[in-house]
Amino acid sequence: MFRAESVVPVRMRRVAVVAPEPALRETLVRIAEADCVEIDLAVDGGPAVRGPAASRLQRLRAGPGPAVLSAAPPDLDALEREGRADLLAGEAQLEERLDGAVRHGAVAALAGWCPEAEMEATAARIAGAGGALVPLPTPRGVDPPTLLTGAAEGPPDRRPRTLRRSFTPLVTTYGTVPYADLDPTLPAGIAYVVMFGLMFGDAGHGLLLLALALVLRAGRPRRAAALRPLWPFVAAAGLASALAGLAYGEFFGPTGVLPVLWLAPLDEPTRLLTAAVGLGAVLLALAYGAGIVNRLREGGPAAALYATSGVAGAAVYLGLAALAGSVWLGQAVYGVVGAAVVAVGLAFAGVGVYAGTAGGAGGAVQTGVQLFDAVVRIGSNVVSFARLAAFGLTHAALGAIVWDGTTSSAGRGPAGVAVATLVFLLGNALAFALEALVAGVQALRLEFYELFSRLFETEGRPFRPWRPPVQHLTGPAGGTGRPRLGRPPDAVR
């Protein structure tokens, strides 16, 4: 298992795969089986030079599909006759990597990246073929690829089935985290489920999500088996919804089954809106804190000080918060302090923005526009979190409509009870399906963007290990005879 890194992405090491020329192919096969080494491809000439397997694959005119690597050198002519595009594609990938090898006498080497925690096991694996995994210094100006702890890029038998892994898609949806930055997986997941719970607050519906999570964990239905790793995420969202429902006194609507522990959304909408905006303000403050750390790790103290997502931007944010507090509390001193902090923050941010322009009058105008946009964005971003409460109110209103329809039909005899039951079941099913989808997409697309825009200013590069499945042929792998290839593995049928 990859070593847990709770703060930073998985630590990477620059490595060289070294092997005698006769053992190079078997070494690369074992690298593919290890499923944790990214091998550099040739920059010049690699894709343009077609090897025997690539030429045969082109003659088959097969569309792009999964590649499978033969454990032993196969008979390429037999593969072409059998139409095994999967095995030819694997051999073509192997040829591409062999083309990028550096050769010195009878020894060949390929450079790449490997998770530091996997180096010992990988070195032991390829040693049996006569190869070696040699650590190298990281080249200057080159950032290692990013692998988040728990991400799906790890070896299948060592991918942690944890809450962290189920939260990883929330981060990768917005791009690849730069290697030097903080790993936001767990904080992002927690923020998401809290926002989801605020919008989808109903104890009954939350319990349904928990039940759905258990079904996914069991691998049912089979067509949804690929979603099984996401069951902790669904369970966390269901738990957040159930807890919010307890606070709202909602259980399949305002049924009266639960007492109101905090507030009833439809009775106190202003208080709910204020709480949502307050939550957004806290989350944005935390995002600025993470942004400062990221800018410091990316570019040093100067980048952290002058960036609008660093100290300068955080100062403007805190100053504006103090100004808002002075209006809310009627304390003029907060306004004076807030204005001073905003001025200092804008001055430092202006220096940073101007340094990235062409200078002169045009640069000054561009700086002014960007600073104005930064101030407006802060205010609009905080207020935008009111949408969390708005969706919570919509969910509560739908539940109230369904419950009113249920109770009004129930008092009209046996037929009315049947109608009431149908209204209750269908109404809650519709509200559950519609609101769960809308709330999930809303939190992911809008509020999450406001947070991630503070965290990342550059795009990282994802870690892409070479991982074609390795197949052992059922007959002679080489020679002049026709090999018995067998059926393709399940992954490529």
C-alpha positions as CSV (number, residue, x, y, z in Angstrom):
1,M,0.0,0.0,0.0
2,F,1.2,3.5,-0.7
3,R,2.5,5.2,2.4
4,A,-0.1,7.4,3.9
5,E,0.6,11.1,3.2
6,S,-2.0,13.1,5.0
7,V,-0.7,16.5,3.9
8,V,1.1,16.2,0.6
9,P,0.6,14.0,-2.5
10,V,2.4,10.6,-2.7
11,R,6.1,11.2,-2.7
12,M,7.7,10.5,-6.1
13,R,11.3,9.5,-7.0
14,R,13.0,9.9,-10.3
15,V,14.3,6.4,-11.3
16,A,16.1,4.6,-14.1
17,V,15.1,1.1,-15.1
18,V,18.4,-0.6,-16.1
19,A,18.9,-4.0,-17.6
20,P,21.2,-6.0,-19.9
21,E,19.8,-5.8,-23.4
22,P,18.8,-9.5,-23.5
23,A,16.8,-9.1,-20.3
24,L,15.2,-5.7,-21.1
25,R,12.0,-7.1,-22.5
26,E,11.3,-9.3,-19.4
27,T,12.2,-6.4,-17.2
28,L,9.6,-4.2,-18.8
29,V,7.0,-6.9,-18.6
30,R,7.6,-7.0,-14.8
31,I,7.4,-3.2,-14.7
32,A,4.0,-3.5,-16.3
33,E,3.0,-6.1,-13.8
34,A,4.2,-3.8,-10.9
35,D,1.8,-1.1,-12.2
36,C,3.5,1.7,-10.4
37,V,6.2,3.1,-12.8
38,E,5.7,5.8,-15.3
39,I,8.3,5.4,-18.1
40,D,9.4,8.4,-20.2
41,L,8.7,8.1,-23.9
42,A,11.2,9.2,-26.6
43,V,10.7,12.9,-27.4
44,D,12.0,12.8,-31.0
45,G,11.4,10.0,-33.4
46,G,9.5,7.6,-31.1
47,P,6.0,7.9,-32.5
48,A,7.2,8.3,-36.1
49,V,9.3,5.2,-36.1
50,R,7.0,2.2,-36.5
51,G,8.2,-1.2,-35.2
52,P,7.0,-4.6,-36.5
53,A,4.1,-4.8,-34.0
54,A,2.9,-1.2,-34.7
55,S,3.0,-1.9,-38.5
56,R,0.9,-5.1,-38.2
57,L,-1.5,-3.3,-35.9
58,Q,-2.0,-0.6,-38.5
59,R,-2.7,-3.2,-41.2
60,L,-5.4,-4.6,-39.0
61,R,-7.1,-1.2,-39.0
62,A,-8.3,-1.9,-35.5
63,G,-9.8,1.0,-33.6
64,P,-8.3,2.2,-30.4
65,G,-8.8,-0.3,-27.7
66,P,-7.1,-1.8,-24.5
67,A,-3.6,-3.2,-24.9
68,V,-2.5,-6.5,-23.5
69,L,1.2,-7.4,-23.1
70,S,2.4,-11.0,-23.8
71,A,4.7,-12.3,-21.0
72,A,7.0,-13.8,-23.6
73,P,7.9,-12.6,-27.1
74,P,5.0,-13.6,-29.3
75,D,4.8,-14.6,-32.9
76,L,3.7,-11.3,-34.4
77,D,2.6,-13.0,-37.7
78,A,0.3,-15.3,-35.7
79,L,-1.1,-12.4,-33.7
80,E,-1.9,-10.7,-37.0
81,R,-3.6,-13.8,-38.4
82,E,-5.6,-14.2,-35.3
83,G,-6.6,-10.6,-35.3
84,R,-5.3,-10.0,-31.8
85,A,-5.2,-6.3,-31.9
86,D,-5.0,-6.2,-28.1
87,L,-1.7,-8.1,-28.0
88,L,-0.3,-6.2,-31.0
89,A,-1.1,-3.0,-29.2
90,G,0.8,-4.1,-26.1
91,E,3.8,-5.0,-28.3
92,A,3.5,-1.6,-30.0
93,Q,3.6,0.1,-26.6
94,L,6.6,-2.0,-25.7
95,E,8.4,-1.1,-28.9
96,E,7.7,2.6,-28.2
97,R,9.4,2.3,-24.8
98,L,12.3,0.3,-26.1
99,D,12.8,3.1,-28.7
100,G,13.3,5.5,-25.9
101,A,15.9,3.5,-24.1
102,V,19.5,4.8,-23.7
103,R,22.0,2.1,-24.6
104,H,25.6,1.8,-23.5
105,G,27.3,-1.3,-24.7
106,A,25.2,-4.3,-23.7
107,V,23.1,-2.3,-21.1
108,A,20.0,-0.3,-21.7
109,A,18.2,2.2,-19.4
110,L,14.9,4.0,-19.3
111,A,14.0,7.0,-17.1
112,G,10.7,7.4,-15.3
113,W,8.9,8.0,-12.0
114,C,7.9,5.7,-9.2
115,P,6.2,6.3,-5.8
116,E,9.0,6.3,-3.2
117,A,7.1,3.7,-1.1
118,E,7.0,1.3,-4.0
119,M,10.6,1.4,-5.0
120,E,11.9,-1.5,-2.9
121,A,9.1,-3.9,-4.0
122,T,9.5,-2.9,-7.6
123,A,13.3,-3.3,-7.5
124,A,12.9,-6.8,-6.0
125,R,10.3,-7.7,-8.7
126,I,12.6,-6.8,-11.7
127,A,15.7,-8.1,-10.1
128,G,14.5,-11.6,-10.9
129,A,14.7,-10.7,-14.6
130,G,18.2,-9.2,-14.3
131,G,17.0,-5.6,-14.1
132,A,17.6,-2.9,-11.5
133,L,15.7,0.2,-10.3
134,V,18.2,3.0,-9.8
135,P,17.1,6.3,-8.0
136,L,18.1,9.5,-9.8
137,P,18.1,13.1,-8.7
138,T,15.1,15.1,-9.8
139,P,16.0,17.3,-12.9
140,R,15.9,21.0,-12.3
141,G,12.8,22.8,-13.4
142,V,10.8,19.5,-13.7
143,D,8.0,18.8,-11.3
144,P,7.2,15.2,-10.5
145,P,3.8,13.8,-11.5
146,T,1.1,14.0,-8.9
147,L,-0.5,10.9,-7.3
148,L,-3.0,11.6,-4.5
149,T,-3.1,9.1,-1.7
150,G,-5.9,6.6,-2.4
151,A,-6.2,7.5,-6.1
152,A,-7.1,4.8,-8.6
153,E,-3.7,4.9,-10.3
154,G,-2.1,2.6,-7.7
155,P,-1.6,-1.1,-8.3
156,P,-5.0,-2.9,-8.1
157,D,-4.0,-5.2,-5.2
158,R,-2.7,-2.2,-3.2
159,R,-5.3,0.5,-3.8
160,P,-6.6,1.5,-0.4
161,R,-10.4,1.2,-0.2
162,T,-10.8,4.2,2.0
163,L,-12.8,7.3,2.4
164,R,-9.9,9.2,1.0
165,R,-10.0,7.2,-2.2
166,S,-13.7,7.8,-2.7
167,F,-13.2,11.6,-2.2
168,T,-10.4,11.7,-4.8
169,P,-12.7,12.3,-7.9
170,L,-13.9,15.5,-6.2
171,V,-10.4,16.9,-6.6
172,T,-9.4,15.4,-10.0
173,T,-12.7,16.8,-11.4
174,Y,-11.1,20.3,-11.2
175,G,-7.7,19.2,-12.5
176,T,-4.4,17.8,-11.3
177,V,-3.0,19.0,-8.1
178,P,0.6,20.5,-8.6
179,Y,3.1,18.2,-6.9
180,A,4.3,20.8,-4.5
181,D,0.8,21.7,-3.2
182,L,-1.2,20.3,-0.3
183,D,-3.3,17.3,-0.9
184,P,-6.9,18.7,-0.5
185,T,-8.6,15.3,-0.8
186,L,-9.9,14.9,2.8
187,P,-10.7,18.5,3.5
188,A,-12.5,18.8,0.1
189,G,-14.5,15.7,0.8
190,I,-15.6,16.9,4.2
191,A,-16.5,20.3,2.9
192,Y,-18.6,18.7,0.1
193,V,-20.6,16.4,2.4
194,V,-21.3,19.3,4.8
195,M,-22.6,21.4,1.9
196,F,-24.6,18.5,0.6
197,G,-26.1,17.9,4.0
198,L,-27.1,21.5,4.3
199,M,-28.9,21.3,1.0
200,F,-30.4,17.8,1.4
201,G,-31.3,17.9,5.0
202,D,-33.8,15.1,5.7
203,A,-33.1,12.2,8.1
204,G,-35.3,9.8,6.1
205,H,-33.6,10.6,2.8
206,G,-30.2,10.5,4.4
207,L,-30.9,6.9,5.7
208,L,-31.9,6.0,2.1
209,L,-28.5,7.2,0.9
210,L,-26.8,5.1,3.6
211,A,-28.8,2.1,2.4
212,L,-27.7,2.9,-1.1
213,A,-24.0,3.0,0.1
214,L,-24.4,-0.4,1.6
215,V,-25.8,-1.8,-1.6
216,L,-22.9,-0.3,-3.6
217,R,-20.5,-1.8,-1.0
218,A,-22.0,-5.2,-1.7
219,G,-21.3,-4.8,-5.4
220,R,-25.0,-4.7,-6.3
221,P,-26.2,-4.3,-9.0
222,R,-23.5,-5.9,-11.0
223,R,-23.7,-3.1,-13.6
224,A,-22.8,-0.6,-11.0
225,A,-19.8,-2.7,-9.6
226,A,-17.4,0.0,-11.0
227,L,-19.0,2.4,-8.5
228,R,-18.2,0.2,-5.5
229,P,-15.1,2.3,-4.4
230,L,-17.4,5.3,-4.0
231,W,-19.6,3.8,-1.3
232,P,-17.8,5.6,1.6
233,F,-18.5,8.9,-0.2
234,V,-22.2,8.1,-0.6
235,A,-22.3,6.9,3.0
236,A,-20.7,10.2,4.2
237,A,-23.2,12.2,2.2
238,G,-26.1,10.2,3.6
239,L,-24.8,10.7,7.2
240,A,-24.5,14.4,6.7
241,S,-28.0,14.6,5.3
242,A,-29.4,12.5,8.2
243,L,-27.7,14.8,10.7
244,A,-29.0,17.9,9.0
245,G,-32.4,16.3,9.0
246,L,-32.2,15.8,12.7
247,A,-31.3,19.5,13.1
248,Y,-34.2,20.5,10.9
249,G,-36.7,18.1,12.4
250,E,-37.2,16.6,8.9
251,F,-38.0,12.9,8.3
252,F,-39.4,12.4,4.9
253,G,-40.7,15.9,5.2
254,P,-42.1,17.8,8.3
255,T,-43.9,14.6,9.5
256,G,-43.4,15.5,13.2
257,V,-41.5,12.2,13.8
258,L,-38.5,14.2,14.9
259,P,-38.3,17.4,17.0
260,V,-36.6,20.5,15.6
261,L,-33.2,20.6,17.2
262,W,-31.9,23.8,15.5
263,L,-34.4,25.4,13.1
264,A,-37.2,24.5,10.7
265,P,-36.0,25.8,7.3
266,L,-39.4,27.1,6.2
267,D,-40.0,28.9,9.5
268,E,-36.6,30.6,9.7
269,P,-35.3,31.0,6.2
270,T,-33.2,34.1,7.1
271,R,-31.4,32.3,9.8
272,L,-30.6,29.4,7.5
273,L,-29.4,31.8,4.8
274,T,-27.1,33.6,7.3
275,A,-25.7,30.2,8.5
276,A,-25.0,29.2,4.9
277,V,-23.2,32.5,4.2
278,G,-21.2,32.1,7.4
279,L,-20.2,28.6,6.5
280,G,-19.1,29.8,3.1
281,A,-17.0,32.6,4.7
282,V,-15.2,30.0,7.0
283,L,-14.5,27.7,4.0
284,L,-13.1,30.5,1.9
285,A,-10.9,31.6,4.8
286,L,-9.6,28.0,5.1
287,A,-9.0,28.0,1.3
288,Y,-7.0,31.2,1.6
289,G,-4.9,29.5,4.3
290,A,-4.2,26.6,2.1
291,G,-3.5,28.9,-0.9
292,I,-0.8,30.7,1.1
293,V,0.9,27.4,1.9
294,N,0.7,26.3,-1.7
295,R,2.1,29.6,-3.0
296,L,4.9,29.3,-0.5
297,R,5.7,25.7,-1.6
298,E,5.5,26.6,-5.3
299,G,7.4,29.8,-5.5
300,G,8.8,30.8,-2.1
301,P,8.0,33.7,0.3
302,A,7.6,36.3,-2.5
303,A,4.9,34.3,-4.3
304,A,3.1,33.7,-1.1
305,L,3.2,37.4,-0.1
306,Y,2.1,39.0,-3.4
307,A,-0.4,36.5,-4.9
308,T,-4.1,37.3,-4.8
309,S,-4.6,33.8,-3.5
310,G,-1.8,34.2,-1.0
311,V,-1.2,36.6,1.9
312,A,-2.2,39.7,-0.1
313,G,-5.5,38.2,-1.1
314,A,-6.2,36.8,2.4
315,A,-5.6,40.3,3.8
316,V,-8.1,41.8,1.4
317,Y,-10.6,39.1,2.4
318,L,-10.1,39.6,6.2
319,G,-10.3,43.4,5.8
320,L,-13.6,43.1,3.9
321,A,-14.8,40.7,6.6
322,A,-13.9,43.4,9.3
323,L,-15.8,46.0,7.3
324,A,-18.8,43.8,7.1
325,G,-18.5,43.2,10.8
326,S,-18.5,46.9,11.5
327,V,-21.7,47.3,9.6
328,W,-23.3,44.3,11.3
329,L,-22.2,45.2,14.9
330,G,-22.2,49.0,14.5
331,Q,-18.6,49.3,15.6
332,A,-16.7,52.0,13.7
333,V,-13.3,50.8,14.9
334,Y,-13.8,47.5,13.0
335,G,-14.4,49.5,9.9
336,V,-11.2,51.6,10.3
337,V,-9.1,48.5,10.9
338,G,-10.7,46.6,8.0
339,A,-10.2,49.5,5.6
340,A,-6.5,49.7,6.5
341,V,-6.0,45.9,6.1
342,V,-7.8,46.0,2.7
343,A,-5.5,48.9,1.6
344,V,-2.4,47.0,2.6
345,G,-3.6,43.8,0.9
346,L,-4.5,45.6,-2.3
347,A,-1.1,47.3,-2.3
348,F,0.8,44.0,-2.1
349,A,-1.5,42.3,-4.5
350,G,-1.1,45.2,-7.0
351,V,2.7,44.7,-6.9
352,G,2.3,41.0,-7.7
353,V,-0.2,41.6,-10.5
354,Y,1.8,44.4,-12.0
355,A,4.9,42.3,-12.1
356,G,3.1,39.8,-14.3
357,T,2.1,42.5,-16.9
358,A,4.1,44.2,-19.7
359,G,4.4,47.3,-17.5
360,G,3.7,50.9,-18.4
361,A,0.2,52.5,-18.5
362,G,-1.3,49.3,-20.0
363,G,0.1,47.3,-17.1
364,A,-1.3,49.8,-14.6
365,V,-4.8,49.6,-16.2
366,Q,-4.7,45.8,-16.2
367,T,-3.6,45.8,-12.6
368,G,-6.5,48.0,-11.6
369,V,-9.0,45.9,-13.4
370,Q,-7.7,42.7,-11.8
371,L,-7.7,44.2,-8.3
372,F,-11.3,45.4,-8.8
373,D,-12.3,42.0,-10.0
374,A,-10.6,40.4,-7.0
375,V,-12.6,42.6,-4.6
376,V,-15.9,41.9,-6.4
377,R,-15.2,38.2,-6.5
378,I,-14.6,38.0,-2.8
379,G,-18.0,39.5,-2.0
380,S,-19.9,37.6,-4.7
381,N,-18.2,34.3,-3.7
382,V,-19.2,34.7,0.0
383,V,-22.8,35.6,-0.9
384,S,-23.0,32.7,-3.4
385,F,-23.0,30.3,-0.6
386,A,-26.5,31.4,0.2
387,R,-27.5,29.0,-2.6
388,L,-26.8,26.2,-0.1
389,A,-29.6,27.5,2.0
390,A,-31.8,28.1,-1.0
391,F,-31.6,24.5,-2.1
392,G,-32.2,23.4,1.5
393,L,-35.4,25.5,1.5
394,T,-36.4,24.0,-1.8
395,H,-35.9,20.5,-0.4
396,A,-37.9,21.4,2.7
397,A,-40.7,22.9,0.6
398,L,-41.0,19.8,-1.6
399,G,-41.2,17.7,1.5
400,A,-43.9,19.9,3.0
401,I,-45.9,19.7,-0.2
402,V,-45.7,15.9,-0.3
403,W,-46.7,15.7,3.4
404,D,-49.6,18.1,3.0
405,G,-50.9,16.1,0.1
406,T,-50.5,12.9,2.2
407,T,-52.3,14.2,5.2
408,S,-55.1,15.8,3.2
409,S,-55.8,12.5,1.4
410,A,-55.6,10.3,4.4
411,G,-58.8,11.5,6.0
412,R,-61.0,10.4,3.1
413,G,-61.7,6.8,4.0
414,P,-59.9,3.7,2.7
415,A,-59.5,5.0,-0.8
416,G,-58.0,8.2,0.7
417,V,-55.5,6.1,2.7
418,A,-54.4,4.3,-0.5
419,V,-54.0,7.6,-2.3
420,A,-52.1,9.1,0.6
421,T,-49.8,6.2,0.7
422,L,-49.2,6.5,-3.1
423,V,-48.6,10.3,-2.8
424,F,-46.2,9.8,0.1
425,L,-44.1,7.1,-1.6
426,L,-44.1,8.7,-5.1
427,G,-43.6,12.2,-3.8
428,N,-40.6,11.2,-1.6
429,A,-39.1,9.1,-4.4
430,L,-39.3,12.1,-6.8
431,A,-38.0,14.6,-4.2
432,F,-35.2,12.2,-3.3
433,A,-34.0,11.5,-6.9
434,L,-34.4,15.1,-8.1
435,E,-33.0,16.9,-5.1
436,A,-30.1,14.5,-4.5
437,L,-29.0,15.0,-8.1
438,V,-29.4,18.8,-8.1
439,A,-27.8,19.3,-4.7
440,G,-24.8,17.1,-5.6
441,V,-24.2,18.9,-8.9
442,Q,-24.8,22.3,-7.4
443,A,-22.2,21.8,-4.6
444,L,-19.7,20.3,-7.1
445,R,-20.0,22.9,-9.9
446,L,-20.4,26.2,-8.1
447,E,-19.4,26.3,-4.4
448,F,-16.5,23.9,-4.9
449,Y,-15.1,26.1,-7.8
450,E,-15.0,29.1,-5.4
451,L,-12.8,27.1,-3.0
452,F,-10.5,25.5,-5.6
453,S,-9.9,28.8,-7.4
454,R,-7.9,29.8,-4.2
455,L,-6.0,26.6,-3.9
456,F,-4.5,26.0,-7.4
457,E,-3.0,28.6,-9.7
458,T,-1.1,26.1,-11.9
459,E,-2.0,22.7,-13.3
460,G,-0.1,19.7,-12.2
461,R,0.7,16.6,-14.3
462,P,-1.0,13.3,-13.4
463,F,1.0,10.2,-12.6
464,R,0.4,7.7,-15.5
465,P,2.0,4.3,-14.8
466,W,2.5,1.9,-17.6
467,R,0.1,-0.8,-16.9
468,P,-1.0,-3.1,-19.8
469,P,-2.4,-6.4,-18.4
470,V,0.2,-9.2,-18.9
471,Q,-1.1,-12.4,-20.5
472,H,0.7,-15.7,-20.6
473,L,0.0,-17.4,-23.9
474,T,-1.3,-21.0,-23.8
475,G,1.0,-22.3,-26.5
476,P,4.5,-21.5,-27.8
477,A,5.2,-17.8,-27.5
478,G,7.6,-17.6,-30.4
479,G,9.2,-19.7,-33.1
480,T,7.8,-20.6,-36.4
481,G,4.8,-22.6,-35.1
482,R,1.3,-21.1,-34.8
483,P,0.8,-20.2,-31.1
484,R,-2.4,-21.2,-29.3
485,L,-3.5,-17.8,-28.2
486,G,-6.6,-18.6,-26.3
487,R,-9.3,-16.2,-25.6
488,P,-8.8,-12.5,-24.7
489,P,-8.9,-11.7,-21.0
490,D,-12.1,-10.3,-19.5
491,A,-10.6,-6.8,-19.6
492,V,-10.5,-6.7,-23.4
493,R,-13.5,-8.8,-24.5
